[in-house]
Amino acid sequence: MDSSSLRERQKERRRARIYGVAIELFKQGGFQTTTATDIARASNVSRGTFFNYYPYKEAVLLDYGSEVMERLRDHAESRLAQGTPPLGVLYEIWDRLAEENARERDLFPPLAYEVMNPNPERARTAYQALPLSKVIELILRPLHQSGQMRTDLSLQRISNLIADTYLMVALRWSAYGTERPLQEEMRLALNLLLEGAVRREPVRT
């Protein structure tokens, strides 16, 4: 193994250690109260080294969110390949994401806020790290191709709207809570998106 490959592996291991330590500290003490100095000290690296790997504390959460999205995409691809109806897969993904958010309730608000960061570069980085709309687009593509979805909106736009709805409902639930579990709240929101809110009277002939 040449020296450059060895250095890369060492960097990957150091980044993985910093990431693992940071997530554990976030879970134990809360995201807001955990500082970059806390993470660096617990990871046995300097504060400067931490910022070499993560330019801001929220960037650690983007790695966490990216892992979640990768697992959801793998599940969606597997279920579609098995012949599961696309809407069934969408509800499965919806439920899995709600379970993850409920389990890691303190991590979700800062992660969601990063997607809406007023700094355009940081918001773009967060959007790319959390491609929920791409997972939804993958799931709905068979319905779109078969003509079972409305044609006045692109598949991308529909997927973006569904992903945005998830983000806002889950953020409100994480920050303020409701009497209903997040999974129930999310299913209600998805049903509303798919079926519409306006009552439609039967057409009279």
C-alpha positions, 0 to 999 in steps of 0.5 A, spaced: 500 500 500 502 506 498 503 512 502 497 516 499 492 510 500 494 509 507 493 517 509 486 516 506 484 510 510 487 514 516 483 520 514 477 515 513 478 512 520 479 519 523 472 522 520 468 515 522 471 516 529 469 523 530 462 522 527 461 516 531 463 520 538 459 526 535 452 523 534 453 519 541 454 526 544 448 529 541 444 523 543 447 524 551 447 531 552 443 534 546 445 537 540 445 545 542 449 544 548 454 539 545 460 544 542 465 542 537 470 543 543 466 537 546 467 533 540 474 534 539 476 532 546 472 526 546 475 524 539 482 525 541 483 530 536 484 538 536 478 543 535 482 545 528 482 537 526 474 537 527 473 543 523 478 540 517 473 534 517 466 538 519 466 545 517 460 546 522 457 542 527 451 541 523 455 538 518 455 532 522 448 531 522 448 531 514 452 525 515 447 522 519 441 524 515 445 521 509 445 514 512 438 514 513 436 516 506 441 511 503 437 506 507 431 508 505 433 508 498 435 501 498 429 499 502 425 502 496 429 499 491 428 492 494 421 492 495 419 495 488 424 489 485 419 484 489 413 487 486 410 491 492 405 496 489 409 503 489 404 506 494 405 501 498 412 502 498 411 509 499 407 508 506 413 503 508 418 509 507 414 514 510 413 509 516 420 508 517 422 515 516 417 517 522 420 511 526 427 514 525 425 521 527 421 519 533 427 515 536 432 521 534 427 526 536 432 531 538 436 530 532 431 532 527 430 539 528 437 542 527 437 537 521 431 540 518 433 547 519 439 546 516 435 545 509 432 551 510 439 555 512 439 562 510 446 561 507 444 558 500 451 554 500 449 550 506 442 549 504 444 546 498 449 542 501 443 539 506 439 538 500 444 534 497 445 530 503 438 529 504 435 527 497 428 525 500 425 527 494 429 523 490 427 517 494 420 519 493 421 520 485 424 513 485 418 510 488 413 514 484 416 513 477 412 506 475 405 510 477 408 516 473 410 512 467 403 508 467 399 514 466 396 513 473 398 520 476 396 527 474 400 530 468 400 537 469 405 537 474 412 533 473 414 527 477 420 531 480 415 537 482 410 532 485 416 528 489 419 535 492 412 537 494 411 530 498 418 531 501 417 538 503 410 536 507 414 531 510 419 536 512 414 541 515 410 536 519 416 532 522 419 539 524 413 541 527 412 535 531 419 534 533 419 541 536 412 542 539 409 535 539 402 533 538 397 528 542 398 523 536 404 519 534 409 522 529 407 516 524 400 517 525 401 525 523 405 523 517 400 518 514 394 523 515 399 528 511 400 523 506 393 521 505 391 528 504 396 529 499 394 523 495 387 524 496 386 531 496 382 536 502 376 538 498 370 533 498 368 531 491 361 530 490 359 525 485 357 527 478 350 527 477 348 524 470 
